[in-house]
Amino acid sequence: MDSAAAIRRRRRRRVAQENRKRAPRAHEKVNASNLPQEHVNDVKQASSLVVSIGIDIESARQSESPIVAEDATAAASSQTAPTPQENISIDSHQTESILWPRFLTRLREAFSLEPISGPEAQDMVNLQAARLKRIVDSFPPRPIADFLIHVCIRRGTDVFFYFDQNQLLSEIDQFYSNTSCSLRFDPSFICLALTIFALGSHWTPLERPGASRIEERDPGRMFFQQAKMLVPDIIERPGLKSIQACFILGVYLMPMNAVGSSYVYMGMALRKALAFDLHQEVDDQALSEREREIRRRLWWSIYSLERCTTIKLSRPRSVSPDIIRTSLPSPLPELDNVQTFNNVPLQIAYARLVSILDKVADWELNGSMLGDKSSVENQLREWKKSLPEELDLESIHPHDSRYRAVFHLYLNYYYAWIVMGKASLIIVVRRTLQHHLGQDSQPLTIGEDSEKLSRSCTRASKKLLQLFEDLNQTGKTTRFSFTDFQGCSIATIVTLIAGILERDPSYERRVDFGLGFLRRMATGNPNAKVGVRFVETLQSISNEARSKLQQSRQPPPDSGDVWKMSTAYNDWAEWLANQEQSSIISRNEIMDDVSTIGATQPGDIQPGPETQFWSGSGPEQDIEWASSAGPIPQPLGLRPSLQQPVTGSQLDPLEGYQFSATYTDDQTFLLGLTGFDVLDFAGLPVDLE
């Protein structure tokens, strides 16, 4: 039996070389004649249509699956060579769905005929229309929609550009006031509106009255589920609305699954923006300056957030900055003056900061380039100095809608310093521990650059935690924020690691605040709760390492004193054990007496096996619990040496806690959420020399 490739070659019509490419020869004949120019253009369009149809047919053939090809081979083995009519006809259901929209509809349009579709395509159209109608009918009432849009713009826009706010509000007004409005049949607009409702629901806790209860569940989930149903309908649609919908979906999903669904939607938005040439300066004179500026702002918002997220999640760069030709956003009064929340200075500052952060990530991969390090440090300092006065966080009132956006600017600024110095901090801590714990016989030598970067990293973590303390005092905190949670987590982690070597008087307060703030933000988010446990486990590791380091730094005591103290301790431990035994015997005797008395009194309930004594609240209860629950001290001769390593279970606050398999499978997300992957412990070299 012939192969599938052989069958395709036999079915393909053989055309002599001299008879091929009729369209180019038609061009030559037309150009050679003296026909009017409009006739020449018509012939060119017709010939290009023929060529494009031929390309569509060939691409459709090549896109058939191997299974279809094998079936075609088996059928062709018992048939004669097909006629030209059979080549054009569509006898495969799968191929029909590909070929019909691609060239038959275009052929009808070329001859000014109304497009028609087969029954399957018509069913798809009807299904889409029914789905759109069902979703539109479930839209929230106008007052609810206005509230969610207001919250999304005021609280959720942050440093980004999602859409032209004035245009969107006008379209929403048309949508609700005119039941026959074309927007009700536009899946791109409907999907965009649903994503705005979902993101606005995220930030409704910031608008709640003081006495209102915080919802444990995600209030925007139902809008997201509806928007997700429309993604297949908009994925191939051109236009800004489909790009904006994917972008906002990525932002919405970031707290739940930044490394999964959010990463995918952000990638879709970025690639659709590339396909729409948002990264290029367009030469189309039909575009107004307002439209050009909207394109720039949308591109830089998508690119900057996607790049910042990939750095925080240790993902590879998606787009090289070398291909970007469009300029940064710039003020445009005719556009800015009609925006409800004008954040153009924030957009510009964030785009500039991410470009520096991108260089920080590149320098981290090429740490030997010390000249670049100094340049990046200077760029960071210059960026902060160049911020306009209106973006000074200390001068902005906490109730100002810009407060959180400016807060995130500074958060990412200090995050950049942490990324630059985190490897040096870990190297300094590891070398110091190895030297003092006897694992390294060589003298302790740490380079000046490593010391400097380590100190910068530690200072940045202090500044970052101070930012969160200030934010906490304003009361403008929300649990659903990947940026906030990850920033607070990595600042706490750096504090714990630096605390192995040195702890100032405010160390315990900073750690307690960081962990407490993380626990509060984790409300209603199971992944975040597991992330908090990761940080708590690191706290126990940090305490254990510091304890061993302090023991190694203490001078050895006099041997005579050690013998005397050991003897005294053994005497005390033996006496205490005898006292405990006597107390148990005495308590058992009392219990026997109580049981005897109780047996002679009818109606009394005898204590069951689970009955606890000292049930009343009082100091006796605490004394009894403390004496019976804790282990009896052992003499020093029976206890393990202090020089022996302490196992994690002895100090681990998570002893007995089993992480769910669901979270274990999503380990990458948890590492990104907490910031552990940015520290990249696994990537550190074993030999630090």
matplotlib code that plots the C-alpha trace (Angstrom):
import matplotlib.pyplot as plt

x = [0.0, 1.3, 2.2, 0.1, 2.7, 2.6, -1.2, -1.0, 1.5, -0.6, -3.7, -1.9, -2.5, 0.7, 1.2, 4.0, 6.5, 5.8, 2.0, 2.5, 2.0, -0.7, -1.3, 2.2, 1.8, -1.6, 0.0, 2.5, -0.2, -2.3, 0.7, 1.7, -1.7, -3.2, -6.1, -7.2, -5.5, -8.7, -8.8, -5.3, -6.0, -9.0, -7.0, -4.3, -6.8, -8.3, -4.9, -3.9, -7.2, -6.4, -2.9, -4.2, -6.9, -4.3, -2.2, -5.2, -5.9, -2.3, -2.0, -5.3, -4.1, -0.8, -2.7, -4.7, -4.0, -2.1, -5.2, -7.2, -4.3, -4.2, -8.0, -7.6, -4.8, -7.0, -9.9, -7.7, -6.2, -9.5, -10.3, -9.1, -7.3, -9.6, -11.0, -10.5, -14.0, -13.2, -10.1, -12.3, -15.1, -15.0, -15.6, -14.0, -16.0, -12.8, -11.4, -14.7, -14.5, -11.0, -11.5, -14.9, -14.2, -10.7, -11.4, -15.0, -16.4, -13.7, -14.5, -18.1, -17.1, -14.9, -17.9, -20.1, -22.2, -23.4, -21.4, -23.1, -22.0, -22.6, -24.9, -22.0, -20.8, -24.3, -24.7, -21.6, -22.9, -26.2, -24.4, -22.2, -25.2, -27.1, -24.1, -23.7, -27.4, -27.3, -24.2, -25.7, -28.9, -26.9, -25.1, -25.4, -27.8, -26.6, -25.8, -23.8, -21.9, -21.1, -19.8, -17.6, -16.2, -15.5, -13.7, -11.7, -10.6, -9.9, -8.3, -7.3, -5.7, -2.6, 0.4, -1.1, -3.2, -6.1, -8.4, -9.6, -11.8, -13.9, -14.6, -15.5, -17.9, -19.6, -19.9, -21.3, -23.9, -24.9, -24.9, -27.4, -29.5, -30.0, -31.2, -30.5, -27.0, -24.4, -22.1, -24.5, -23.5, -19.7, -18.0, -14.8, -16.6, -18.7, -15.6, -13.8, -16.7, -16.8, -13.0, -13.5, -16.3, -14.1, -11.1, -13.3, -14.7, -11.1, -10.8, -14.2, -12.8, -11.1, -14.5, -16.3, -17.6, -15.6, -18.1, -18.6, -17.4, -14.7, -15.8, -13.7, -14.4, -13.3, -16.3, -15.1, -15.1, -18.5, -17.5, -14.3, -16.1, -18.3, -15.4, -13.4, -16.3, -15.8, -12.0, -12.3, -14.5, -12.1, -8.7, -8.5, -10.4, -8.3, -8.7, -7.6, -10.6, -9.5, -6.0, -7.3, -9.6, -6.7, -4.5, -7.0, -7.7, -4.0, -4.0, -7.1, -5.7, -2.3, -3.1, -4.6, -2.1, 0.6, 2.7, -0.1, -3.3, -2.2, 1.1, -0.8, -3.2, -0.4, 1.4, -1.7, -2.1, 1.6, 1.5, -1.7, -0.1, 2.9, 0.6, -1.2, 2.2, 1.7, 5.4, 6.0, 5.4, 2.8, 2.9, -0.8, -1.8, -5.4, -4.6, -5.0, -2.4, -4.9, -5.1, -1.3, -0.9, -3.5, -1.5, 1.8, 0.3, -1.4, 1.9, 4.1, 1.6, 1.4, 5.2, 6.2, 3.9, 4.8, 8.5, 8.3, 6.3, 8.7, 11.6, 9.8, 8.9, 12.3, 10.9, 12.7, 12.3, 9.4, 10.3, 13.7, 13.7, 15.7, 12.6, 10.6, 10.4, 7.5, 8.3, 7.4, 4.0, 3.8, 1.2, -1.6, -4.1, -6.9, -6.7, -5.6, -8.2, -11.1, -9.8, -11.4, -8.0, -5.1, -2.0, 0.3, 3.2, 2.9, 2.9, 6.0, 7.9, 6.9, 8.0, 11.4, 11.8, 11.1, 13.7, 16.2, 15.0, 15.4, 19.1, 19.4, 18.1, 20.6, 23.4, 22.4, 23.0, 26.4, 27.6, 31.2, 30.3, 31.1, 31.1, 27.5, 26.7, 27.8, 25.9, 22.7, 23.1, 23.5, 20.4, 18.3, 19.4, 18.8, 15.4, 14.3, 15.7, 13.9, 10.5, 8.2, 7.1, 3.5, 4.9, 6.5, 4.8, 5.2, 3.3, 0.3, -2.7, -3.4, -7.0, -5.8, -6.5, -2.9, -1.4, -1.3, 0.0, 2.9, 3.4, 3.9, 6.5, 8.6, 8.0, 9.5, 12.3, 13.4, 12.7, 15.3, 18.0, 17.0, 17.5, 20.9, 22.2, 20.4, 23.1, 25.8, 23.8, 23.5, 27.2, 28.2, 25.9, 27.0, 30.7, 30.4, 28.6, 31.0, 33.9, 32.6, 31.1, 34.3, 33.3, 35.9, 39.5, 40.5, 40.5, 37.2, 37.5, 34.6, 35.0, 34.2, 31.6, 29.8, 29.8, 28.4, 25.7, 24.7, 24.3, 22.2, 20.0, 19.4, 18.7, 16.2, 14.3, 14.1, 12.8, 10.3, 8.9, 8.6, 6.5, 4.2, 3.9, 2.9, 0.4, -1.0, -1.6, -3.7, -6.0, -5.9, -4.8, -6.4, -5.7, -5.9, -2.6, 0.3, 2.5, 1.9, 2.1, 5.3, 7.0, 6.2, 7.3, 10.7, 11.4, 10.7, 12.8, 15.8, 15.4, 15.4, 18.5, 20.4, 19.3, 21.4, 24.5, 23.2, 20.1, 19.4, 16.9, 14.1, 14.7, 12.0, 9.4, 10.1, 9.8, 6.6, 5.0, 6.0, 4.6, 1.4, 0.9, 1.3, -1.2, -3.8, -3.2, -3.6, -7.2, -9.3, -6.4, -5.2, -2.0, -1.0, -1.7, 0.8, 3.2, 3.1, 4.0, 7.0, 8.2, 7.5, 9.6, 12.5, 12.2, 12.9, 15.8, 17.2, 16.9, 18.6, 21.5, 22.0, 21.9, 24.7, 26.7, 26.5, 27.6, 30.6, 31.6, 31.6, 35.0, 35.2, 34.5, 36.9, 36.8, 36.6, 33.5, 31.9, 32.4, 30.8, 27.9, 27.3, 27.2, 24.9, 22.5, 22.4, 21.5, 18.7, 17.4, 17.3, 15.6, 13.0, 12.3, 11.7, 9.3, 7.4, 7.1, 5.9, 3.3, 1.9, 1.6, -0.1, -2.5, -3.4, -4.2, -6.5, -8.2, -8.8, -10.4, -12.6, -13.7, -14.6, -16.7, -18.4, -19.4, -21.4, -23.3, -26.0, -26.7, -23.1, -21.5, -18.1, -15.3, -14.8, -11.5, -11.4, -12.2, -9.6, -8.9, -8.4, -11.1, -11.7, -9.8, -7.1, -3.4, -3.7, -4.7, -1.5, 0.7, -0.8, -0.5, 3.1, 4.2, 2.5, 2.9, 6.6, 9.2, 11.2, 14.7, 17.4, 20.8, 23.5, 25.2, 22.0, 21.3, 22.8, 25.8, 25.2, 27.6, 25.4, 23.3, 19.7, 17.2, 14.6, 11.8, 13.0, 12.6, 10.2, 6.9, 5.3, 6.0, 3.2, 1.8, 1.5, 1.4, -1.4, -0.5, -2.3, 0.2, 3.1, 2.3, 2.1, 5.5, 6.6, 3.8, 4.4, 8.1, 7.2, 4.4, 6.7, 9.8, 11.9, 12.6, 14.1, 16.6, 17.5, 19.0, 19.3, 21.3, 24.1, 27.4, 28.6, 32.2, 32.1, 35.8]
y = [0.0, 3.4, 5.8, 8.9, 11.2, 9.1, 9.4, 13.1, 13.5, 11.4, 13.4, 16.7, 17.9, 18.0, 21.4, 22.0, 24.6, 26.9, 26.9, 27.7, 31.1, 32.4, 35.3, 36.9, 36.4, 38.0, 41.0, 41.3, 41.1, 43.7, 46.0, 45.6, 46.7, 50.2, 49.3, 52.0, 51.9, 50.8, 47.7, 46.9, 47.1, 44.8, 42.2, 42.5, 42.0, 39.0, 37.4, 37.9, 36.3, 33.2, 33.0, 33.3, 30.7, 28.3, 28.9, 28.3, 25.0, 23.8, 24.9, 23.2, 20.0, 20.2, 20.8, 17.6, 15.2, 12.0, 10.0, 11.7, 11.1, 7.4, 7.1, 9.0, 6.6, 3.5, 5.0, 6.1, 2.6, 1.4, 4.5, 6.0, 9.3, 12.2, 14.7, 18.4, 18.7, 16.2, 18.2, 21.3, 19.3, 18.8, 15.3, 15.4, 16.9, 18.0, 19.6, 21.3, 23.3, 24.5, 25.1, 26.7, 29.8, 30.2, 30.4, 29.7, 32.5, 34.8, 33.7, 34.7, 38.0, 38.7, 38.4, 40.5, 37.6, 37.2, 34.7, 31.4, 28.7, 25.0, 23.5, 22.9, 26.4, 27.7, 25.7, 27.2, 30.7, 29.9, 28.4, 31.5, 33.8, 31.8, 31.9, 35.6, 36.2, 34.1, 36.0, 39.4, 38.5, 37.7, 41.0, 42.9, 45.8, 49.1, 50.5, 47.4, 47.6, 51.3, 50.5, 47.7, 49.8, 52.6, 50.3, 48.8, 52.2, 53.8, 50.8, 48.3, 50.4, 50.9, 51.8, 50.3, 51.4, 49.0, 51.0, 54.5, 55.1, 57.8, 55.6, 52.5, 54.5, 55.7, 52.2, 50.9, 53.6, 52.5, 48.8, 49.4, 52.1, 50.5, 46.9, 46.8, 48.1, 46.3, 46.0, 43.4, 41.1, 41.9, 39.0, 41.2, 44.0, 41.6, 39.7, 42.9, 44.1, 40.8, 41.0, 44.6, 43.4, 40.5, 42.8, 45.4, 42.7, 42.0, 45.4, 45.9, 45.2, 48.6, 50.2, 48.4, 50.2, 49.7, 47.3, 45.1, 41.5, 40.5, 37.8, 34.6, 33.6, 35.5, 37.7, 38.1, 34.4, 34.2, 37.0, 35.3, 32.0, 33.8, 35.7, 32.5, 31.0, 33.8, 33.5, 31.0, 33.5, 36.4, 34.7, 35.3, 38.5, 41.6, 44.8, 46.3, 44.9, 41.3, 42.2, 44.2, 41.3, 38.8, 41.4, 42.0, 38.3, 37.8, 40.5, 39.0, 35.5, 36.6, 36.1, 32.6, 31.2, 33.5, 30.8, 29.0, 30.5, 34.1, 33.5, 31.9, 34.8, 37.4, 35.5, 35.6, 39.3, 39.9, 37.9, 39.4, 42.8, 41.7, 40.4, 43.8, 45.6, 47.5, 47.4, 49.3, 52.9, 52.8, 54.9, 54.8, 58.4, 57.4, 56.9, 60.0, 60.9, 59.8, 56.3, 56.1, 57.1, 54.5, 51.8, 52.9, 52.9, 49.5, 48.0, 49.2, 48.1, 44.6, 44.3, 45.8, 43.7, 40.5, 41.2, 42.1, 38.9, 36.6, 38.1, 37.5, 33.9, 33.2, 32.6, 33.3, 36.5, 36.4, 39.4, 40.9, 44.7, 45.1, 44.6, 47.4, 50.5, 52.4, 55.2, 55.4, 56.8, 60.6, 63.1, 63.9, 66.5, 65.6, 62.0, 62.6, 65.2, 62.9, 60.0, 59.2, 58.1, 59.8, 57.9, 58.7, 59.7, 56.3, 54.5, 56.3, 55.7, 52.0, 51.4, 53.0, 51.0, 47.7, 48.4, 48.8, 45.7, 43.9, 44.9, 43.8, 40.3, 40.2, 41.3, 38.6, 36.0, 37.5, 38.5, 38.9, 42.1, 44.5, 47.5, 46.8, 46.4, 49.9, 51.3, 49.5, 50.8, 54.4, 54.0, 52.8, 55.8, 58.2, 56.7, 57.5, 61.0, 61.7, 60.9, 64.0, 65.5, 64.2, 60.6, 61.2, 58.5, 60.5, 63.4, 61.4, 61.0, 57.3, 57.8, 59.1, 56.6, 57.0, 55.8, 52.1, 52.7, 54.8, 52.3, 49.6, 51.7, 51.9, 48.2, 47.3, 49.7, 48.0, 44.6, 45.5, 46.1, 42.7, 40.9, 42.5, 41.5, 38.3, 36.0, 37.9, 37.8, 34.0, 33.6, 35.7, 33.7, 30.3, 31.1, 32.5, 29.4, 27.0, 28.8, 28.9, 25.4, 23.8, 22.8, 25.1, 25.2, 28.1, 31.7, 33.5, 35.8, 37.7, 40.1, 43.8, 43.7, 40.8, 42.6, 45.8, 44.0, 42.0, 45.1, 46.7, 43.7, 43.7, 47.5, 47.1, 44.4, 46.7, 49.6, 47.2, 46.0, 49.6, 50.3, 47.5, 48.8, 52.2, 50.6, 48.6, 51.8, 53.2, 50.3, 50.1, 46.4, 43.6, 39.9, 39.3, 40.8, 38.8, 41.9, 42.7, 39.1, 38.3, 41.6, 41.1, 37.5, 38.1, 41.0, 38.7, 35.9, 38.2, 39.5, 35.9, 35.0, 38.1, 37.5, 34.3, 36.5, 39.7, 40.8, 44.4, 45.3, 45.7, 42.2, 40.3, 43.1, 43.1, 39.4, 39.2, 42.0, 40.3, 36.9, 38.5, 40.6, 37.5, 35.6, 38.3, 38.6, 34.8, 35.0, 33.0, 31.9, 28.3, 28.6, 31.7, 30.0, 27.2, 29.9, 31.4, 28.0, 27.9, 31.2, 30.0, 26.9, 29.2, 31.1, 27.9, 27.1, 30.6, 30.3, 26.9, 28.2, 31.2, 29.1, 26.9, 29.9, 31.5, 28.3, 28.0, 31.6, 31.2, 30.3, 26.8, 26.8, 25.6, 21.8, 21.9, 24.2, 21.9, 18.9, 20.7, 22.0, 18.5, 17.0, 19.7, 19.3, 15.5, 15.8, 18.3, 16.1, 13.0, 14.9, 16.3, 12.8, 11.5, 14.3, 13.7, 10.0, 10.8, 13.2, 10.5, 7.9, 10.4, 11.4, 7.8, 7.2, 10.2, 8.9, 5.5, 7.2, 9.3, 6.3, 4.4, 7.3, 7.8, 4.2, 4.5, 7.6, 6.7, 9.3, 10.4, 10.1, 8.4, 9.9, 8.5, 7.8, 11.2, 13.2, 15.9, 17.1, 20.7, 21.6, 24.9, 27.9, 28.9, 28.7, 25.1, 24.1, 25.6, 24.1, 20.6, 20.9, 22.2, 19.4, 16.5, 17.5, 18.3, 15.6, 15.0, 16.4, 13.8, 13.8, 15.2, 11.9, 10.5, 13.6, 14.1, 16.4, 20.0, 19.7, 17.2, 18.6, 19.3, 17.7, 19.8, 18.1, 19.4, 23.0, 22.8, 24.5, 22.4, 19.1, 16.7, 19.0, 17.3, 19.5, 18.6, 16.8, 19.6, 22.2, 19.9, 19.5, 23.3, 23.8, 26.2, 28.6, 28.4, 29.2, 32.1, 33.4, 33.5, 34.6, 31.5, 31.0, 34.5, 33.5, 30.4, 28.3, 25.4, 27.4, 28.4, 26.7, 24.2, 25.4, 29.1, 29.7]
z = [0.0, -0.9, 1.8, 2.6, 1.0, -2.2, -2.4, -1.9, -4.7, -7.0, -6.2, -6.8, -10.4, -12.5, -14.2, -16.6, -15.5, -18.5, -17.6, -13.9, -12.3, -14.6, -12.3, -12.9, -16.7, -16.5, -14.8, -17.6, -20.3, -18.6, -18.0, -21.6, -22.8, -22.7, -20.4, -17.9, -14.5, -12.6, -14.9, -14.0, -10.3, -10.7, -12.4, -9.8, -7.0, -8.8, -9.4, -5.7, -4.6, -6.8, -5.3, -1.7, -2.4, -3.6, -0.5, 1.7, 0.0, 0.3, 3.9, 4.8, 3.2, 5.2, 8.4, 8.2, 11.1, 10.5, 11.3, 8.6, 6.2, 6.9, 6.4, 3.1, 2.0, 2.7, 0.8, -2.2, -2.7, -4.2, -6.2, -9.4, -9.7, -8.6, -11.0, -10.6, -9.3, -6.6, -5.6, -4.9, -3.2, 0.5, 1.7, 5.1, 8.0, 9.7, 6.5, 5.8, 9.0, 7.8, 4.1, 4.0, 6.0, 4.5, 0.8, -0.3, 1.8, 0.5, -3.1, -2.6, -1.1, -4.2, -6.4, -4.2, -2.9, 0.6, 2.6, 3.5, 5.8, 6.2, 8.8, 11.3, 11.0, 11.4, 14.5, 15.9, 15.2, 16.9, 19.9, 20.2, 19.9, 22.6, 24.9, 24.4, 25.2, 28.3, 29.6, 28.7, 30.5, 33.7, 33.7, 37.1, 37.4, 36.2, 39.7, 40.5, 37.2, 37.8, 41.3, 40.1, 37.2, 39.6, 42.0, 39.2, 37.8, 41.2, 43.1, 40.4, 37.7, 39.8, 37.6, 34.4, 31.5, 30.9, 28.6, 27.7, 30.7, 29.1, 26.1, 28.2, 30.4, 27.2, 25.8, 29.1, 29.0, 25.5, 26.5, 29.4, 27.8, 24.4, 24.2, 20.5, 20.8, 18.7, 21.8, 23.1, 20.3, 20.5, 22.4, 22.8, 24.5, 26.7, 27.7, 28.5, 30.7, 32.6, 33.3, 34.6, 36.9, 38.2, 38.9, 40.5, 42.8, 43.9, 45.4, 46.9, 50.4, 50.2, 49.8, 52.5, 55.6, 58.7, 60.4, 57.3, 57.3, 54.9, 52.5, 52.7, 49.1, 46.0, 45.0, 41.4, 40.6, 38.9, 36.4, 35.6, 34.9, 32.4, 30.8, 30.4, 28.3, 25.8, 25.4, 22.4, 20.7, 21.0, 20.7, 17.0, 16.8, 15.9, 17.9, 21.2, 23.3, 22.9, 24.0, 26.9, 28.0, 28.1, 29.9, 32.7, 33.0, 33.7, 36.3, 38.0, 38.2, 39.5, 43.2, 42.7, 40.2, 39.0, 37.5, 35.8, 34.4, 35.0, 33.2, 30.3, 29.9, 30.2, 27.5, 25.3, 25.8, 25.0, 21.8, 20.6, 21.2, 19.2, 16.4, 16.5, 16.2, 19.4, 20.0, 16.8, 15.8, 13.1, 10.0, 9.3, 8.8, 9.5, 13.2, 15.4, 18.0, 20.7, 19.2, 18.9, 22.5, 23.6, 21.7, 23.4, 26.9, 26.5, 25.1, 27.9, 30.6, 29.2, 28.6, 31.9, 34.0, 32.1, 32.4, 36.1, 36.8, 34.9, 36.9, 40.2, 39.1, 37.7, 34.3, 31.0, 29.2, 26.7, 24.5, 23.9, 24.6, 21.4, 19.2, 20.9, 18.7, 20.2, 22.6, 26.3, 27.2, 27.4, 28.6, 26.2, 27.5, 25.2, 26.5, 30.1, 31.0, 30.4, 32.4, 35.8, 37.2, 35.4, 36.2, 33.3, 35.5, 37.2, 33.9, 32.8, 36.1, 36.2, 32.6, 33.3, 36.5, 34.9, 32.2, 35.0, 36.8, 33.5, 33.6, 37.2, 36.2, 33.4, 35.7, 38.1, 35.4, 34.6, 38.0, 36.9, 35.0, 37.9, 35.7, 34.8, 38.5, 39.3, 36.3, 37.4, 40.9, 39.6, 37.4, 40.4, 42.4, 39.5, 38.9, 42.5, 42.4, 39.1, 40.5, 40.4, 43.7, 43.1, 43.4, 46.8, 49.0, 52.2, 50.8, 49.5, 51.8, 52.5, 51.2, 47.9, 45.1, 44.0, 47.3, 46.6, 43.1, 44.4, 47.2, 44.5, 42.7, 45.9, 46.6, 43.2, 43.7, 46.9, 45.3, 42.7, 45.4, 47.0, 43.7, 43.2, 46.6, 47.6, 46.2, 48.0, 51.3, 51.1, 50.2, 53.2, 55.6, 54.3, 54.4, 58.0, 59.1, 57.4, 59.0, 62.6, 62.5, 61.5, 58.0, 56.4, 57.7, 55.5, 56.9, 56.5, 53.5, 52.0, 49.2, 49.6, 46.8, 48.4, 51.7, 50.1, 48.2, 51.2, 53.3, 50.5, 50.4, 54.1, 54.2, 51.3, 53.3, 56.3, 54.1, 52.4, 55.7, 56.9, 53.8, 54.8, 58.3, 57.0, 54.6, 57.5, 59.5, 56.7, 56.8, 52.9, 52.8, 50.8, 50.9, 47.2, 46.0, 44.6, 44.5, 48.2, 49.4, 47.5, 48.4, 52.2, 52.0, 50.4, 52.8, 55.7, 54.3, 53.8, 57.3, 58.7, 56.6, 57.7, 61.3, 61.4, 61.6, 63.3, 65.0, 66.0, 68.7, 66.2, 64.6, 66.5, 65.9, 62.2, 61.9, 64.0, 61.9, 58.6, 59.5, 61.0, 57.9, 55.6, 57.7, 57.3, 53.6, 53.2, 54.4, 52.0, 49.8, 50.5, 48.5, 50.4, 53.7, 52.7, 51.7, 55.2, 56.6, 54.3, 55.8, 59.3, 58.7, 57.5, 60.8, 62.8, 60.5, 61.0, 64.8, 64.8, 62.7, 64.8, 68.0, 66.6, 65.5, 68.9, 70.6, 68.3, 69.1, 72.9, 74.5, 76.0, 79.8, 82.4, 82.7, 86.5, 86.3, 83.7, 86.1, 89.0, 86.9, 85.5, 89.0, 90.3, 87.3, 87.7, 91.4, 90.5, 87.7, 90.0, 92.8, 90.3, 88.9, 92.4, 93.2, 90.0, 90.8, 94.4, 93.0, 90.6, 93.4, 95.7, 93.0, 92.3, 95.9, 96.0, 92.9, 94.5, 97.5, 95.2, 93.2, 96.4, 97.7, 94.3, 94.1, 97.3, 96.1, 93.5, 90.8, 90.6, 87.2, 87.3, 85.3, 81.9, 80.2, 78.6, 81.7, 82.5, 86.0, 86.9, 84.4, 86.0, 84.9, 87.3, 88.1, 89.2, 85.7, 84.2, 86.9, 86.3, 82.5, 82.8, 85.1, 83.3, 79.6, 79.5, 79.5, 82.7, 82.3, 81.8, 83.4, 81.3, 80.8, 79.1, 76.9, 73.5, 73.2, 72.4, 69.5, 67.8, 65.0, 66.0, 63.7, 62.0, 63.8, 67.2, 66.2, 63.3, 64.1, 61.4, 63.1, 62.3, 59.5, 56.2, 53.1, 50.8, 47.6, 45.7, 47.0, 46.6, 42.9, 42.6, 44.2, 41.6, 42.3, 46.1, 45.6, 43.4, 45.7, 48.7, 46.9, 47.7, 44.0, 43.7, 46.4, 44.3, 47.0, 44.6, 42.1, 44.6, 44.0, 46.7, 46.4, 47.2, 46.7]

ax = plt.figure().add_subplot(projection="3d")
ax.plot(x, y, z, "-o")
ax.set_aspect("equal")
plt.show()
